[in-house]
């Protein structure tokens, strides 16, 4: 047997198919012919051998060395050997999704107890959403999305309790969700964050909580419209003079509407 250290590991993503070329410099490689396949009880009638993790298909025998295109091909041929493989969830990437909540609760609950309860509650919600929310279910079915856990920490700042009998504690939560390399973690994060209203409704079945993770963001910018006396619009050379002209009220309104439509487009 060739020692394992002489091989480089091959990384495969879920549902990926690859082909391997196995060869020797001597005529010592053996395979099984198609008519012999029926005697191999672990091989199916369509020349496959599989378990719950991996499927091996019959291949093609090449009657020459090295690999060439003008050789005799014999197909299908079954590889007589052992495929060593391992699976590990630790190799899968993690999408991290942040949520911030103001949680109103009794002063009889310590901060540590509260963080533990919020963590388990949010994890249960996300696990359930993997089966009930169409977008997340598609990630689970097609890209092996799973919930690994939810970390909760105290957030800075203060919040006002909803009534005199409660205290308010700001919390930052981070959900870690493993997925296959066939999808972007950013896409998963974005789609989970779009469910913030549904998640908040579920959180409020156990707590009185306000989702504060999508606070409005404002930007200030300035645009100058340049009027050119040259017929070559947008080109500034020695024969061109430019003047900066303030927009009228109607122009400002039209520009504002066009800007809002442009910025809102990616969010719809």
C-alpha positions in Angstrom: 0.0 0.0 0.0 1.3 3.5 -0.8 1.8 5.4 2.4 -0.9 8.1 3.1 1.7 10.9 3.5 2.4 10.6 -0.3 -1.1 11.9 -1.1 -2.5 15.4 -0.9 -5.9 15.7 0.6 -8.8 16.4 -1.7 -11.5 18.7 -0.3 -15.0 18.2 -1.6 -18.0 20.4 -1.0 -21.4 18.7 -0.4 -23.0 17.5 -3.7 -19.8 18.0 -5.6 -18.7 15.4 -8.1 -15.0 14.9 -9.1 -13.1 12.5 -11.3 -9.7 11.0 -10.4 -7.0 9.5 -12.6 -5.3 6.6 -11.0 -2.3 5.0 -12.7 0.9 3.0 -12.2 4.1 2.8 -14.2 3.8 -1.0 -14.1 0.8 -3.2 -15.3 -0.3 -4.0 -11.7 -3.5 -2.0 -11.5 -6.5 -4.2 -11.4 -10.2 -3.4 -12.0 -13.4 -5.3 -12.4 -15.1 -5.8 -15.7 -18.8 -5.0 -16.3 -19.9 -8.6 -16.5 -18.2 -9.4 -13.2 -20.0 -6.5 -11.6 -23.1 -8.6 -10.9 -21.0 -10.7 -8.4 -20.1 -7.6 -6.4 -23.0 -7.4 -4.0 -22.3 -3.8 -2.9 -22.5 -2.5 -6.4 -25.8 -1.5 -7.8 -27.1 -2.3 -11.3 -26.2 1.2 -12.5 -22.6 0.8 -11.5 -22.6 2.7 -8.2 -21.4 1.9 -4.7 -22.5 4.3 -2.0 -23.2 4.8 1.7 -25.0 7.7 3.5 -22.1 10.1 2.7 -20.4 9.3 -0.6 -21.2 7.6 -3.9 -18.5 6.0 -6.1 -19.3 5.5 -9.8 -17.6 3.0 -12.1 -15.0 4.6 -14.4 -13.0 3.9 -17.5 -10.0 1.7 -18.0 -7.1 3.1 -20.2 -4.9 0.5 -21.8 -1.7 2.6 -21.8 0.6 4.7 -19.7 0.9 7.7 -19.4 -2.5 9.3 -19.9 -3.2 9.8 -23.6 -6.1 10.3 -26.0 -5.3 7.7 -28.6 -5.6 4.6 -26.4 -8.1 1.9 -26.0 -10.9 2.8 -23.5 -12.8 0.2 -21.6 -16.0 1.3 -19.9 -17.5 0.8 -17.4 -14.7 -0.5 -15.2 -14.9 -0.7 -11.4 -11.9 0.4 -9.3 -10.7 -2.4 -7.0 -9.4 -0.4 -4.1 -10.3 1.5 -1.0 -11.3 5.2 -0.9 -10.3 6.7 2.5 -12.4 9.7 3.4 -13.5 11.7 6.4 -16.2 14.2 7.1 -15.9 17.0 9.5 -18.3 19.9 10.3 -15.3 21.8 11.6 -14.1 22.3 8.0 -17.3 24.1 7.0 -17.4 27.9 7.0 -19.5 29.9 9.5 -21.9 32.7 8.9 -22.2 35.1 11.8 -25.4 37.0 12.3 -25.6 39.8 14.9 -28.8 40.8 16.7 -29.2 43.5 19.3 -32.1 43.5 21.7 -33.3 45.6 24.6 -34.8 43.0 27.0 -37.2 44.0 29.7 -37.3 41.6 32.6 -37.8 41.1 36.3 -35.0 42.2 38.6 -35.1 38.8 40.1 -33.3 37.4 37.0 -29.5 37.9 37.0 -27.7 39.1 33.9 -26.1 35.7 33.5 -29.4 33.9 33.7 -30.9 36.3 31.3 -28.1 35.8 28.7 -28.4 32.1 29.0 -32.2 32.1 28.5 -31.9 34.5 25.5 -29.2 32.4 24.0 -31.2 29.1 24.2 -34.4 30.8 23.0 -32.8 32.4 20.0 -31.1 29.2 19.0 -34.4 27.3 19.2 -36.1 29.9 17.1 -33.4 29.7 14.4 -33.4 25.9 14.4 -37.2 25.9 13.9 -36.9 28.5 11.1 -34.6 26.2 9.2 -37.6 24.0 8.7 -40.4 26.7 8.4 -38.9 29.7 6.6 -38.6 28.9 2.9 -35.4 30.8 2.4 -33.6 29.2 5.3 -35.0 25.8 4.5 -33.5 26.1 1.0 -30.1 26.9 2.5 -30.5 23.9 4.8 -31.5 21.5 2.0 -29.1 22.7 -0.6 -26.1 24.1 1.4 -26.2 22.1 4.7 -27.0 25.2 6.8 -27.2 24.4 10.5 -27.2 26.4 13.7 -24.1 25.9 15.8 -25.0 28.2 18.7 -25.8 31.7 19.9 -23.4 33.8 21.9 -24.9 36.6 24.1 -23.1 39.5 25.7 -24.0 42.7 27.5 -24.2 45.7 25.2 -23.1 49.2 26.1 -25.6 52.0 26.8 -28.8 52.1 28.7 -32.5 51.4 27.9 -35.6 52.4 29.7 -37.8 49.6 31.2 -41.3 49.2 29.9 -42.7 49.6 33.5 -41.6 50.2 37.0 -41.6 46.5 37.8 -39.0 45.7 35.2 -35.4 46.5 34.4 -34.1 46.8 30.9 -30.9 45.1 29.7 -29.3 45.8 26.3 -27.9 42.6 24.8 -25.8 41.8 21.8 -26.3 38.3 20.3 -24.3 36.5 17.7 -25.7 33.4 15.9 -23.2 31.1 14.3 -24.5 29.1 11.4 -22.4 26.5 9.5 -22.9 26.0 5.8 -21.3 24.4 2.8 -18.8 26.3 0.7 -21.4 26.3 -2.1 -23.0 29.5 -0.8 -21.7 32.9 0.5 -21.9 33.5 4.2 -22.8 37.1 3.4 -26.0 35.9 1.6 -27.0 33.8 4.6 -26.4 36.7 7.0 -28.4 39.0 4.9 -31.4 36.7 4.5 -31.4 35.9 8.3 -31.3 39.6 9.1 -34.3 40.2 6.8 -36.3 37.9 9.2 -35.7 40.2 12.2 -39.4 41.0 12.6 -40.4 37.4 12.6 -37.5 36.6 15.0 -38.5 39.4 17.4 -42.1 38.2 17.5 -40.9 34.7 18.5 -38.5 36.2 21.1 -41.4 38.1 22.6 -43.3 34.9 23.3 -40.9 34.5 26.2 -39.5 38.0 26.9 -40.5 41.6 26.4 -37.9 42.6 23.9 -37.2 45.3 21.4 -35.0 44.6 18.3 -32.6 47.5 17.9 -30.2 45.9 15.4 -31.5 47.8 12.4 -31.2 51.4 13.6 -31.5 53.9 10.7 -28.2 55.0 9.1 -28.0 58.5 7.6 -25.5 59.9 5.1 -24.8 63.4 4.0 -23.3 64.1 0.6 -23.1 66.9 -1.8 -23.6 66.8 -5.6 -22.6 69.6 -7.9 -24.1 69.8 -11.3 -21.6 71.4 -13.7 -22.8 73.3 -16.7 -20.3 73.4 -19.5 -20.1 75.9 -22.4 -18.4 73.2 -24.6 -20.4 70.9 -26.8 -18.3 68.0 -25.4 -20.2 67.4 -22.2 -18.2 66.0 -19.4 -14.8 66.9 -21.0 -12.9 69.7 -19.3 -10.0 71.1 -21.4 -8.4 74.5 -22.1 -11.2 75.5 -24.5 -14.0 74.7 -22.0 -15.3 76.9 -19.2 -17.5 75.5 -16.4 -19.9 77.2 -14.0 -21.3 75.7 -10.9 -25.1 76.4 -10.8 -27.3 75.8 -7.8 -30.3 73.6 -8.3 -33.8 75.0 -8.2 -36.3 73.6 -5.7 -38.0 71.5 -8.4 -34.6 70.1 -9.5 -33.7 69.3 -5.9 -37.0 67.4 -5.4 -36.5 65.5 -8.6 -32.9 64.6 -7.7 -34.0 63.6 -4.2 -36.6 61.2 -5.6 -34.2 59.7 -8.1 -31.6 59.1 -5.3 -34.1 57.5 -3.0 -35.3 55.1 -5.8 -31.7 54.2 -6.5 -30.8 53.5 -2.9 -34.0 51.5 -2.2 -33.6 49.3 -5.2 -31.1 46.8 -3.8 -33.3 46.5 -0.6 -36.4 45.4 -2.5 
